[in-house]
Amino acid sequence: MPKTHITMKVNGSEVEGLAEPRTLLVHFLREQAQLTGTHIGCETSHCGACTIDIDGMSVKSCTILAVQANGSEITTIEGMANADGSLSALQEGFRMMHGLQCGFCTPGMIIRAHRLLKENPSPTETEIRAGISGNICRCTGYQNIVKAIQYAAAKINGVEFQEAAE
C-alpha cells in the first residue's frame, strides 16, 4: 500500500514520517515518533487511554488517521512537563492526591484534564466528572482523580487547595 509523507508538530518539535492511509494516529505516535506514553486501550474510542490534545481539542487518537493529523499541533503526555522538566500542576496533582494506581489510563486522563482546565480553569466536582467521563479508569474509583484535578486547578489559579470534608 502506498505511504503518504506527513508532518506535524508534537510537543513543540517537528515530527515527520511515512504512513499508510489506514494508519491510526496512535500507532504513528507510538511507532514512528517513539512516543509510547499514549496508550492503546480498546481501539474503539471507549476507554480514552489514547487521548491527546490536537489543535486545541481533546481527541482519542485511535479515532483519527495519521494522515488526518498532517500539519496539526499535538500534545501528548510526554509534552506535559514544565519547560524545566519539573512536573506540571496536573502531574503533581496526580502524584500528591494518589490519582493513579496501575497508571494505564493516566496519560489520557491527564491530557483530558489539561484541556478541561484550559476551557474551565475553576471547574466544580460535577464539571470535572463530566469533563473526564470519556476516559475510563478501572482501578481508582475516580475520587482521587477528581481531587488531583481540583489540586491542579487550585495550583494553576494560585489558591490553596482545600480538600472537601468527608
N, C-alpha and C positions, 0 to 999 in steps of 0.2 A: 504494500500500500504506500502511495507517495506521502512524503512528510512535508509539513509546512514549517518555514522558519518563523519563529515567534520571539518577541522581546517584551519584557515587562520590567517594571521597577519593583523589586521585592525587598522590603525592609531597607529602602533607601539605596539599594545597589541594582545596577542593570543586570538582568539575567536574560540569556538568550539560549535557544536550543531548537531542535527539530522535534516536531510532534506529529503523530498521525492524527487525522481529523477526529478520530474517536477517542483520543487520549483524554482522560479526565484531568482537570487541573490538579486535584490532589495527588495523582500519580506523577504528573510533571514536576510538581514542587518537591516531592519526596525523592524521585529517581533521577531527575536531571539537575535540579537545583540543590540536591542533597540537604534539603530542609525537612528533616524527619520528625520535627515537633508536631506537625499537623498530622493527626492520627486518622487512620482508616478504620471506621467502625462498621457501619451497616451497609454503606454504599447505596442507600436508598433514601437518604436525606432525613431519616427519622431520628438519629441519635445526636447529631451536632458535633461529634468528635473532630470533624474536619473543618470546623468553622474558621474562616479567615476574614479579614477586612479587605474589601476590594473596592477601590474608588469611593470610599466613604460609606460603604454598606457592609453589614454582616452577610456573608454568603457561605453556604455549605459547599465546600469545594468539590464534593462528589456530584454536584448537580450542574456543574459548568464544565464545558470543554476547555482544554488549554488554549485552543485557537481563539476561543471567545474572549479570553483574557489578554490577547495580544494588545500591547500598548497601555495596559492597565497599571495602576499603582496598588500594590498588595502589601499588607502587613500580616505576618504570621507570628506565632508565639516567639520565635527567635528574635523578632524585632520589638518586643515589648519592654525590654530592659531600658533603663535610662542611658543616656549617651555615655556616662562614665562607667557603665557596666553594672551599676547597682540595681537592685530590684525596683520595678515600678511600684506605684502605690497598690495596684491590684495584686501583683505578685507577692508583695509584702503582706497584704491583707489575707491572701490565701494561706500564707505561711503562719502568720500570727493567730489567725482565727481557726486554724485547722480545717480549712475549706477543701481539703482533698484527702483521699485515702489511697486508693490504688493509683490515682493520677491519670487514668486513661482519658477521662473527659476534660481534665483541667485545661489543656491548651485551648480547646474550643470554647470552654466556659469563660476563660479569661478574655479571649478575643471578643466574645459576645458582650461580656460585661464592659469591656473597653468602649465599644460602640454605644452601649446603653448609657454610660456615663458621659460620653460626648454629646449625646442627644438630650440627656436629662441629668445634669450634674448633681441633683439632690433628690433621687427617687425615694419614694416610700417603699416599705417592705412589699406591699402589694404590687407596685410598679416593677420592683426588682424581680419578683416571682413571675410576673407576666413577661418581662423582658428576657428572661432566660428559659422560658417554657419550651423553646425549641431545642434545648440541649438536655440530654438525659444523663443523669448520674445514677449509677446502680448501687453506690456504696454509702453516700453520706446522709441521705435524707434531706438534703438541701439546706438545712438550718444554718450550718456553718458556712456554706457558700453564700447565703444571703448576708450573714454577718461580715464575711470577707469583703463583699461589695459595699456594704454600709461603711466599713472601716476605710476602704479606699476613697469613697465619696467624701467622708469627713476629712481625710488627709488632703485630698485634692482641693477641697474648699477651705482648708486652713482652720478647721474647727476640731475640737477634741472629740474623739469617738466615745459615745456613751452607749454601752450595751443596754438593751432593754431588760428590765427586771423580769425574772422568770415567774 
